Amino acid sequence: MLTILVNAFSVPDIRKKLLFLLFAFFIYSLGAHIPVPGIDTVALGNIIGRDTLFGMMDMFVGGSLRRFSIFALGITPYINASIIMQLLTVVVPKLEDLAKEGATGRKVISTWTKYLTIALAFFQSIGMYIMLSQTGTILQSDSWPYRFVVIFTLVGGTAFLMWLGEEITTKGVGNGISLIIFIGIVGSLPQQIIQTYKQAQLNNNYMGLVALIIISFATIGFIIFVHLGQRKIPVQYAKRIIGRKVISGQTTYLPLRVNTAGVIPIIFAISMLMFPATIAQFVPYPPLQLMAQKFNSSAVWYNLSYFILVFVFTFFYTAVIFNPKDVADRMKKQGGFILGIRPGHPTAEYLERIMVKITFLGALFLGSIAVLPSIVVGLTKLSSFGLGGTSILIIVGVALDTVYQIEAQLLMRHYEGF
């Protein structure tokens, strides 16, 4: 592994990307420890420690919510805006036409997504301030200038993270937004482990702690096994003449991953669940307060909704990133065909049938991982978001995807991959 990392850093452009990624992680960690002035972080930490919803939110922002730093909102508004725009792209013809225009259309949609992100960030920051005023965690006078300071600081933090994620995607390695969530979870992991150990020590529940560790390692192995799983469809290419060159026919395969959507459905589902529940806790309206109490991470309805959202988003996102018709058309243009299947529309139908079956298994896998923490809490009597299935899935999934990208760039330069 050390030899491989040395090889990666020995290539100038890859070394530049990795150093930029490390610098971005440093900037994120630095901003996560810059607090918004005038907030009683001790009282806020006690509130978050008693609330499962805020505890999960705090984990995804690397403890920024507990410290109430400038990154307290995290990247959640951008994820919510992306979900809304992707859903609107399916139902609004104008957005659908823009999506089909290629890079130009995607750039316009990206701009609208950023505007929507700022609007959602303002909405959530106002709700966050209402929560602070209701819980008595504001140390200074509740004046309009101070309200503007808090609200605009939170919105500015989200806007900066949105920009930083795009810079990582462009100049670094991997998906910037996923990596920001990844570093947030990894950053809060030591604190989660310490809290879990103290909880086991306080309740003399060492058997539960051992069971939690065993389940966590088994979950990591299972996630890696499914994440690497793929269906290989053999594809035959006929002999072609390009210019004066004759390219002989060859047999290869089309790899269809079981978990094509990766960790994105989990992230989407968590954002969808956090947004209404958070607003319900901020707004002083009794029915919404009751909903917030009933709709927590240990409730049956929460876990059922979580599973359904992950299941649906898995199919939705897989359909977005993998279009059987486009794949079939490219194969036909390049003289490729699946043995026993006619090129064109029959190939597209065949690929679609296989993808539905594979995606169904992948959706069941992601949904099961999503509700695993609640099952683990019931078995071990220990609550730890950092060691839950969702956080492990995001850590392992993002790490593997990033490793694949580094490996691909190394292979292009004739280096041995991971």
Wavefront OBJ file of the C-alpha trace (Angstrom):
o trace
v 0.000 0.000 0.000
v 2.855 2.397 0.836
v 4.488 1.623 -2.538
v 1.229 2.413 -4.303
v 0.856 5.717 -2.473
v 4.440 6.586 -3.364
v 3.640 5.811 -7.024
v 0.561 8.036 -6.832
v 2.519 10.938 -5.355
v 5.315 10.459 -7.887
v 3.000 11.477 -10.742
v 2.908 15.316 -10.746
v -0.743 15.829 -11.710
v -2.055 13.105 -9.362
v 0.131 14.448 -6.558
v -1.315 17.912 -7.177
v -4.859 16.557 -6.957
v -4.186 14.602 -3.767
v -2.493 17.582 -2.116
v -5.441 19.788 -3.069
v -7.797 17.183 -1.547
v -5.809 17.166 1.702
v -5.777 20.979 1.729
v -9.566 21.020 1.243
v -9.957 18.609 4.167
v -7.804 20.919 6.296
v -9.919 23.957 5.365
v -13.101 22.051 6.210
v -11.715 20.908 9.573
v -10.587 24.453 10.339
v -13.987 25.945 9.539
v -15.740 23.239 11.576
v -13.972 24.599 14.681
v -14.736 28.315 14.123
v -17.824 28.977 16.300
v -20.590 31.453 15.632
v -20.291 34.090 18.402
v -22.805 34.394 21.231
v -23.936 30.737 21.483
v -23.815 28.592 24.622
v -22.213 25.523 23.042
v -22.275 23.555 26.315
v -26.061 23.821 26.602
v -26.441 23.141 22.884
v -24.240 20.034 23.194
v -26.475 18.719 25.973
v -29.563 19.224 23.807
v -27.947 17.446 20.850
v -26.843 14.589 23.098
v -30.449 13.968 24.144
v -31.918 14.220 20.632
v -31.403 11.441 18.098
v -32.266 13.680 15.126
v -29.764 16.370 16.076
v -27.243 13.653 16.952
v -27.392 12.277 13.413
v -27.227 15.772 11.926
v -24.191 16.538 14.086
v -22.463 13.372 12.875
v -22.856 14.330 9.205
v -21.360 17.791 9.772
v -18.393 16.513 11.787
v -19.541 17.936 15.149
v -20.099 21.420 13.678
v -23.663 21.547 14.994
v -22.585 20.698 18.547
v -19.925 23.423 18.382
v -22.296 25.599 16.307
v -19.538 26.511 13.915
v -19.855 28.389 10.642
v -20.447 24.994 8.954
v -23.309 24.017 11.286
v -25.755 23.598 8.378
v -23.268 21.486 6.455
v -23.909 20.612 2.829
v -27.492 19.454 3.480
v -29.208 22.429 1.723
v -27.249 21.681 -1.458
v -28.243 18.015 -1.335
v -31.899 18.954 -0.832
v -31.692 21.409 -3.741
v -30.120 18.742 -5.953
v -32.909 16.305 -5.095
v -35.580 18.888 -5.905
v -33.947 19.802 -9.232
v -33.531 16.165 -10.259
v -37.176 15.468 -9.486
v -38.252 18.584 -11.391
v -36.110 17.516 -14.360
v -38.311 14.441 -14.709
v -41.649 16.306 -14.577
v -40.864 19.743 -16.070
v -40.363 19.619 -19.878
v -38.129 22.728 -19.971
v -35.717 21.253 -17.436
v -35.807 17.922 -19.253
v -34.843 19.657 -22.504
v -31.996 21.467 -20.725
v -30.703 18.170 -19.338
v -30.594 16.768 -22.875
v -28.565 19.711 -24.214
v -25.364 18.360 -22.718
v -22.816 20.453 -20.859
v -24.557 23.767 -21.595
v -27.899 22.607 -20.226
v -26.327 20.988 -17.175
v -24.521 24.248 -16.429
v -27.839 26.131 -16.389
v -29.418 23.508 -14.109
v -26.358 23.687 -11.838
v -26.762 27.464 -11.560
v -30.438 27.117 -10.610
v -29.475 24.454 -8.070
v -27.070 26.887 -6.416
v -29.753 29.581 -6.180
v -32.145 27.070 -4.651
v -29.404 25.990 -2.215
v -29.019 29.562 -0.935
v -32.799 29.873 -0.506
v -33.016 26.591 1.437
v -29.993 27.593 3.521
v -31.722 30.852 4.512
v -34.861 28.914 5.425
v -32.961 26.377 7.538
v -30.759 29.014 9.211
v -33.850 30.986 10.258
v -35.317 27.790 11.705
v -32.012 27.104 13.438
v -32.061 30.545 15.046
v -35.639 30.023 16.238
v -34.542 26.773 17.853
v -31.650 28.535 19.610
v -33.903 31.278 20.956
v -36.462 28.745 22.221
v -33.877 26.601 23.999
v -32.141 29.554 25.655
v -28.720 28.873 24.153
v -28.194 32.478 22.965
v -25.903 34.279 25.421
v -26.382 37.880 24.268
v -29.365 40.135 23.561
v -31.726 38.946 20.850
v -31.379 41.880 18.454
v -31.866 42.146 14.706
v -28.170 42.834 13.963
v -27.221 39.670 15.844
v -29.912 37.678 14.033
v -28.467 38.792 10.712
v -24.968 37.805 11.860
v -26.052 34.267 12.775
v -28.249 33.697 9.717
v -25.810 35.086 7.150
v -22.892 33.254 8.787
v -24.685 29.907 8.461
v -25.733 30.633 4.873
v -22.198 31.728 4.012
v -20.797 28.513 5.492
v -23.100 26.394 3.335
v -22.265 28.442 0.224
v -18.543 27.985 0.915
v -18.942 24.212 1.337
v -20.910 24.058 -1.929
v -18.063 25.881 -3.687
v -15.438 23.717 -1.969
v -17.231 20.526 -3.062
v -17.243 21.665 -6.683
v -13.551 22.576 -6.468
v -12.720 19.115 -5.092
v -14.630 17.478 -7.945
v -12.857 19.640 -10.529
v -9.319 19.886 -9.137
v -9.132 16.938 -6.736
v -10.034 13.255 -6.763
v -13.553 11.897 -6.284
v -16.986 13.461 -5.783
v -16.565 16.636 -3.751
v -19.938 16.604 -2.000
v -19.592 12.953 -0.971
v -16.044 13.579 0.269
v -17.202 16.513 2.424
v -19.790 14.253 4.063
v -17.121 11.549 4.344
v -14.638 13.776 6.178
v -17.440 15.013 8.441
v -18.312 11.466 9.533
v -14.661 10.453 9.892
v -13.984 13.592 11.928
v -16.775 12.793 14.402
v -15.959 9.060 14.550
v -13.425 9.223 17.443
v -15.876 11.173 19.583
v -18.651 8.679 18.783
v -16.416 5.751 19.750
v -15.475 7.396 23.054
v -19.110 8.161 23.863
v -20.127 4.587 23.067
v -17.380 3.210 25.317
v -18.407 5.527 28.167
v -22.029 4.465 27.742
v -21.043 0.782 27.896
v -18.829 1.456 30.935
v -21.573 3.400 32.720
v -24.159 0.643 32.186
v -21.627 -2.183 32.611
v -22.657 -3.375 29.145
v -19.355 -4.724 27.819
v -21.078 -7.636 26.063
v -23.115 -5.144 24.083
v -19.923 -3.265 23.189
v -18.277 -6.474 21.924
v -21.412 -7.309 19.919
v -21.410 -3.786 18.433
v -17.769 -4.137 17.332
v -18.424 -7.563 15.770
v -21.515 -6.283 13.946
v -19.573 -3.235 12.703
v -16.748 -5.320 11.216
v -19.223 -7.797 9.712
v -21.124 -4.861 8.190
v -17.925 -3.467 6.663
v -17.144 -6.835 5.065
v -20.692 -7.227 3.736
v -20.715 -3.678 2.331
v -17.415 -4.242 0.508
v -18.673 -7.596 -0.840
v -21.859 -6.065 -2.260
v -20.121 -2.886 -3.414
v -17.682 -4.915 -5.514
v -20.389 -7.252 -6.832
v -21.288 -6.922 -10.497
v -23.045 -8.753 -13.317
v -20.760 -9.216 -16.324
v -22.644 -9.303 -19.624
v -20.497 -10.677 -22.521
v -20.319 -8.329 -25.520
v -18.936 -9.284 -28.925
v -17.484 -6.640 -31.259
v -17.329 -7.340 -34.999
v -14.310 -6.604 -37.165
v -14.184 -2.929 -38.141
v -12.236 -0.843 -40.660
v -11.322 2.647 -39.430
v -9.415 4.589 -42.073
v -6.582 2.271 -43.181
v -6.643 0.244 -39.966
v -8.472 -3.063 -39.569
v -9.574 -3.674 -35.990
v -10.267 -7.337 -35.384
v -13.325 -8.478 -33.476
v -13.001 -9.015 -29.761
v -15.037 -10.309 -26.853
v -15.374 -8.229 -23.706
v -18.029 -7.720 -21.083
v -20.288 -4.953 -19.801
v -20.024 -4.725 -15.980
v -23.295 -3.866 -14.228
v -22.743 -3.170 -10.533
v -25.190 -4.464 -7.949
v -24.974 -1.156 -6.118
v -24.842 1.189 -9.096
v -26.210 4.143 -7.129
v -23.499 3.936 -4.451
v -24.151 5.942 -1.281
v -26.200 8.688 -2.968
v -29.658 7.177 -2.111
v -28.681 7.014 1.572
v -27.556 10.649 1.535
v -30.711 11.731 -0.320
v -32.997 9.833 2.075
v -31.307 11.244 5.184
v -31.609 14.781 3.814
v -35.297 14.259 3.043
v -35.964 12.907 6.545
v -33.930 15.562 8.342
v -35.480 18.544 6.582
v -39.160 18.209 7.639
v -38.315 16.825 11.082
v -35.919 19.703 11.732
v -38.494 22.280 10.680
v -41.055 20.559 12.904
v -38.794 21.066 15.898
v -38.110 24.702 15.050
v -41.718 25.837 14.547
v -43.682 26.261 17.824
v -46.815 24.520 16.555
v -48.153 21.643 18.751
v -49.012 19.172 15.936
v -45.566 19.653 14.415
v -43.927 19.291 17.831
v -45.821 16.029 18.353
v -44.712 14.798 14.939
v -41.097 15.598 15.836
v -41.399 13.564 19.034
v -42.950 10.560 17.302
v -40.747 10.753 14.208
v -37.333 9.909 15.677
v -34.687 7.429 14.594
v -35.967 4.718 16.949
v -39.590 4.943 15.812
v -41.112 2.335 13.509
v -42.571 4.943 11.142
v -39.191 6.663 10.830
v -37.378 3.447 9.905
v -40.155 2.386 7.534
v -40.042 5.779 5.790
v -36.245 5.602 5.732
v -36.294 2.170 4.080
v -38.889 3.213 1.482
v -37.051 6.440 0.598
v -33.738 4.612 0.175
v -35.440 1.918 -1.919
v -37.126 4.479 -4.213
v -34.054 6.718 -4.530
v -31.926 3.710 -5.488
v -34.131 3.041 -8.531
v -34.414 6.752 -9.298
v -30.689 7.511 -9.179
v -29.778 4.317 -11.061
v -32.161 5.369 -13.838
v -30.490 8.797 -13.902
v -26.905 7.547 -14.261
v -27.542 4.429 -16.380
v -29.696 4.659 -19.498
v -30.043 1.251 -21.249
v -31.127 2.902 -24.512
v -27.996 5.076 -24.683
v -25.759 2.092 -23.875
v -27.450 -0.010 -26.556
v -27.091 2.772 -29.146
v -23.375 3.203 -28.401
v -22.811 -0.548 -28.679
v -24.643 -0.611 -32.018
v -22.601 2.294 -33.407
v -19.357 0.576 -32.374
v -20.398 -2.742 -33.913
v -20.980 -4.479 -30.589
v -23.777 -6.856 -29.645
v -24.750 -9.154 -26.794
v -24.643 -12.808 -27.766
v -28.144 -14.012 -28.581
v -29.662 -10.490 -28.495
v -30.294 -8.322 -31.546
v -28.659 -4.847 -31.493
v -30.723 -1.733 -30.847
v -34.076 -1.809 -29.056
v -33.964 -5.526 -28.055
v -30.571 -4.920 -26.417
v -31.965 -1.931 -24.510
v -34.903 -4.022 -23.260
v -32.554 -6.830 -22.224
v -30.292 -4.447 -20.297
v -33.303 -2.817 -18.658
v -34.642 -6.178 -17.427
v -31.266 -7.074 -15.934
v -30.842 -3.649 -14.333
v -34.274 -3.883 -12.681
v -33.335 -7.213 -11.099
v -29.900 -6.027 -10.002
v -31.214 -2.686 -8.725
v -33.913 -4.478 -6.723
v -31.220 -6.412 -4.862
v -29.142 -3.257 -4.454
v -32.141 -1.344 -3.114
v -32.881 -4.099 -0.575
v -29.234 -3.994 0.493
v -29.161 -0.203 0.934
v -32.526 -0.164 2.716
v -31.377 -2.864 5.127
v -28.147 -1.007 5.859
v -30.167 2.175 6.470
v -32.334 0.649 9.222
v -29.506 -1.454 10.673
v -28.580 1.094 13.396
v -32.034 0.823 14.982
v -31.729 -2.982 15.024
v -28.221 -2.749 16.503
v -29.436 -0.384 19.239
v -32.167 -2.875 20.136
v -29.670 -5.755 20.308
v -26.738 -4.058 22.056
v -28.584 -1.343 24.041
v -25.894 1.056 22.820
v -26.499 4.004 20.521
v -23.678 5.045 18.229
v -24.237 6.835 14.925
v -20.545 6.583 14.074
v -20.651 2.779 14.175
v -24.056 2.484 12.481
v -24.684 0.943 9.093
v -25.372 4.273 7.384
v -22.116 5.929 8.444
v -20.092 2.786 7.665
v -21.715 2.544 4.235
v -20.860 6.162 3.417
v -17.282 5.817 4.681
v -16.627 2.547 2.827
v -18.508 3.567 -0.326
v -16.855 6.966 -0.716
v -13.424 5.519 0.120
v -13.780 2.755 -2.484
v -15.049 5.148 -5.171
v -12.127 7.493 -4.513
v -9.670 4.596 -4.630
v -11.152 3.495 -7.976
v -10.555 6.958 -9.428
v -6.958 7.024 -8.199
v -6.457 3.508 -9.558
v -7.851 4.486 -12.956
v -5.469 7.432 -13.187
v -2.536 5.242 -12.132
v -3.403 2.585 -14.710
v -3.438 5.213 -17.444
v 0.184 5.885 -16.512
v 1.107 2.182 -16.402
v 1.340 1.961 -12.620
v 0.053 -1.014 -10.654
v -3.314 -0.187 -9.085
v -4.746 -0.904 -5.694
l 1 2 3 4 5 6 7 8 9 10 11 12 13 14 15 16 17 18 19 20 21 22 23 24 25 26 27 28 29 30 31 32 33 34 35 36 37 38 39 40 41 42 43 44 45 46 47 48 49 50 51 52 53 54 55 56 57 58 59 60 61 62 63 64 65 66 67 68 69 70 71 72 73 74 75 76 77 78 79 80 81 82 83 84 85 86 87 88 89 90 91 92 93 94 95 96 97 98 99 100 101 102 103 104 105 106 107 108 109 110 111 112 113 114 115 116 117 118 119 120 121 122 123 124 125 126 127 128 129 130 131 132 133 134 135 136 137 138 139 140 141 142 143 144 145 146 147 148 149 150 151 152 153 154 155 156 157 158 159 160 161 162 163 164 165 166 167 168 169 170 171 172 173 174 175 176 177 178 179 180 181 182 183 184 185 186 187 188 189 190 191 192 193 194 195 196 197 198 199 200 201 202 203 204 205 206 207 208 209 210 211 212 213 214 215 216 217 218 219 220 221 222 223 224 225 226 227 228 229 230 231 232 233 234 235 236 237 238 239 240 241 242 243 244 245 246 247 248 249 250 251 252 253 254 255 256 257 258 259 260 261 262 263 264 265 266 267 268 269 270 271 272 273 274 275 276 277 278 279 280 281 282 283 284 285 286 287 288 289 290 291 292 293 294 295 296 297 298 299 300 301 302 303 304 305 306 307 308 309 310 311 312 313 314 315 316 317 318 319 320 321 322 323 324 325 326 327 328 329 330 331 332 333 334 335 336 337 338 339 340 341 342 343 344 345 346 347 348 349 350 351 352 353 354 355 356 357 358 359 360 361 362 363 364 365 366 367 368 369 370 371 372 373 374 375 376 377 378 379 380 381 382 383 384 385 386 387 388 389 390 391 392 393 394 395 396 397 398 399 400 401 402 403 404 405 406 407 408 409 410 411 412 413 414 415 416 417 418
